[in-house]
């Protein structure tokens, strides 16, 4: 799924991924509480997501459904990051990620297990 999202669009998508199908009004209420957005801002961002094919709108009550999964978006965004910042080298990306030395021992063990399970 090759859809590039802006941060504002990801906020709307995150709500749908977390909560499931909601009306535009419900999304607006949640975003008002979480970010202070007004209703018009939320509706504008929802419309942009619909135009991109990421949200499907159904009547009655303007029910919004995420058409793309969070995992698909994460995979696409990660590939874009690796391509843009590391010339497509996953090895360089991984080395940069690990160079911060900010992983807890249990996280290191989990990453080792993931790599071992790939072989």
N, C-alpha and C positions, 0 to 999 in steps of 0.2 A: 504494500500500500504506500504509494508515493504522494503523501499529502504533507506539505510544509505548514506547520501551525505557528502562529504568533502566540506569545505568552497569554494574551487575553483569551484566545480561542482554546488554549489548553486548560484554562480555568473552567470554562464551560464543559469541556470534554471530561475533565476530572470529576466533575459533579455527576455527570451521566454514568461514568464508569463506576463510581462509588455507590450511587443511589439507584441506578436503573432508570427506566423510562420515567420522565417527568413532564409536566406541562411547562410551557415557557414561563408562566407565572410563578410556579414553584421554583424553577431555576433562578428567576429574578429575586425571589425572596431569600433564597440561600446565599446568593452572591451579595445581596444588600447586607446581610448579617456578617458574612465572612470578609468582604472587601470594601463595602460601602458603595458599591456600584448602584446607580439608579436604574430603574426599569428600562428606560430607552437604551442605555448602554448595553445592557444584557441582551435585549432584543436585537440590536444591531449586530452583536457578536454571534448570536445564534444564527441570524440570517447569513452571515459570512460562512459559518460552518455548514449550513444547508447548501449554499452555493458551491462549496468545495466537495460536497458529497459525503461529508463526515457525519452529518445528522440527517435523519429522515423525520419529516413532520407529518403527523396524521391528525385528522379531525375526528371527532369534535375535541374541543379544548386545547388545540395546538400541542398535542403530545409529541415530545421529542425523544428520539431513540438514537443512540450511538450506533453508527453503521460500521465504524472501524474499531478494532480492539486496541486497548492500551498497549498490549504486547507488540502489535504490528507497528504502532507509532514509535514505541521505544526502539524497536529494531531498526526502523528507517532513520530515526534521528541519530542513533549510534553510528550507523554506517556513514551518514552525512558528516558527523563529527570526525570520524576516523579519516575519511577522504579529505576533508577540508584542512584539518590540523596536522595530520600525520602522513600526508600523501598516500593514503590508502593502506598504510602499514599497521596491521593489528598488533604486531610485535612492538612497534614504537609506542603505540597507544598504551598497551599493557605495561610496558616499561615505565612510561610517564605516570601511569596510575599507581604503580607500586613504589615509585621513587619517593613518595611523600612520607613513607614509614609511619603512616597514621592508622594502620590496621591493627585491630585487636588480635591476640593469639587465636581466638576461636574463629575469627574471620579468615585468617591465614589458613587455618586447617580446613575450613569449608572450601576455600578457593583451590587448595591442593586436591581435595576430594573431587571437585568438579573437573579439574584437569585430568586426574587419574581416570575418572569415569569416561572421559572422551576418547581415551586410547583404545 
